[in-house]
C-alpha cells in the first residue's frame, strides 16, 4: 500500500472518529439542488425542498398573475403552481420529459415551481459562495448568493422570496 493511500485512509478514519488531522481544515458545507430555467442554472438549499415530482394536472386560478399557473393537489394539499420562466420574464416553453415541479417550503409557506430541468445535488464550501452582486437589492432581491464551481457559476435563490405571495 502506498504512503499516500495510507495517509488518505488514516485521515478518513480520523474523520469518522471525530478527529481532525493537523492539515485538514473543516469548512461549512452548503447542500443545494441545482436546476435549469431558460439558459441559466439556479440552486436552492436542499432543506427547503419538500419534494420533486414530474408534472401533474393543475387547475387554473382566475385573477392571479400570469406566472401563477394555478393550483394542484398533492396528497390532499392544494398547492399553488408557479412557472419560474414567466416569473423571471422568459419566453414560455412547452413542458417536456425533463420538466419537473419542485415543491419548496419555508415555515408554513409552500408552493410548486415549474423548472425546465433538474441538474444535480451540489455541495459548496462557504468560501465558494459570494454574496449577491451590489447592483441587486439584498433585502428585496431573490438572489442569496453566487456559487463558484470549477467550470461554472450558479445563482443561489432565496426560497423565502420565491414563496412571497403577491397575488
N, C-alpha and C positions, 0 to 999 in steps of 0.2 A: 504494500500500500504506500502510495506516495506521501510525502510530508504534507503537501498542500491538501490532499484529501483527508488526511488525519486531522489537520487543523480545522477544516470545514466541519467534520463530524464532531470534533470537540466543541466548537462554537455552537452547533445546533444542540448538542446535549446540554450545554450550559444554559441556552435559552429555554429549553424545555424545563430545566430545573430552576428557572427563575434567576439564574446568574447572568451577569453581563460581562463579557470579556473586556479587557482594557482597551482594545482597539474598536470596539463596537459602540456606536452612538445611537441610542434609540431616539426615534423621532415620531411624532404623532402621525398616524396614517389616516387619511380620509378615504372612505369607501363610497364610490359613486357608481351610478349606472349611466352609461352613455347611450345617446340616441341621435338620430339624424332628423332634422326638419329642414327641408329645402336642400341647400348645399352645405349647411353648417352642422357641426357636431356640438351637442349640448350634453350636460350631465346634471344629475341631481343626486343628493345624498341617498344612499340605499335605504336608510332608516325611514325615509318619507314615502317609500313605495309600499302600498298595500298589496298590489298585485299587477301583473302584466298579462293582458289577455288579447286574443285575436278579436277582430271587430265583430260586434254583435248588433242586433237590431236595436234602434233607438227611436224615440218619438220626438218629433219637432215640438218645441215650446214657443208659442207666439209671443211677440213683444220682447224679444231678447236680442242682444247684439248679434251681428252676423256670424261672429266666431263661435257663438254658443249653438252647437248643432241641435241640442235637445237634451233628453234625459234617457237613461237606460236602467233596466232593473238588474241588479247584481245580487243574487241570493236574497231577494226580498227588500233590498235597499235601493231607493231611487237616487241615482247619481247623475249630476249634470255632466254633459259631454262637450268638451271644448276642443276646437280644431286649432292646434298651435300654428299651422300655416296661416290661417286667417288672422289669428291674434298677433302674429309677427308681420302682418301685412305682406304676405307672399301670395303668389298665384295659387289657386286651388288645384288639386290633383286628385284624380280618382284613386280610391283605395285599391291596393293590390295585395298579393300574398305576403308582402313584407310589412304592411301596415299593422300597427298594434295600438291598443289603448293602454296607457299607463294610468293606473288608479293611484293618485297621490293623496296623502293625508298629512295634516298638521293639526294636532289637537282635535277639535270637533269638525274642522273643515275637511271636506273630501270632494274630489272631482276626478273625472276621467279625462285624459288628454289624448288626442289623436296624434300619433307621430308617424313619420314615414318609414323608419327602420330602427330597430333596436341594434346597438353595436355590441357592447361588452360591459362586463363589470370592471371597474377601474379602481386601482389603489394608487393614491398620490400622497407623497410626503408633504408635510406642511410647507417645506421650502420650495415645492413645485407649484404652489398656488399663489398667484399675485392678486392684489385687490382689484376691484373694478376700475377701469380707466377713469381718470379725473373728469373727463367730459360727460360722464354719466352721473346723475344724481344718486348717491349711495343710498339715501333713505327711500326714494320713490322708485328707483330702477329695479329691474328684475334680475340684474346680474350680481351674483355673490362674489365671483372671482373668475380669474382666468387660469386654467390648468395648463402647465407646460409639460409636454412629453417629448421624447427624443425626436419624433418625426412630425409632430403636430401640436396644435393648441386646441383647447376646448373651452367653451363658455359654461361656467357653472351657474345655474339658475337658483334664485331664491324661491323655494316652494311656497312660502307664505305669500309672496307677491303674485305667484301664479294662481293661487287659490283665492285671492282677494276678490270679493264679489262686487262688481259694478253694474249688476243687472238685477 
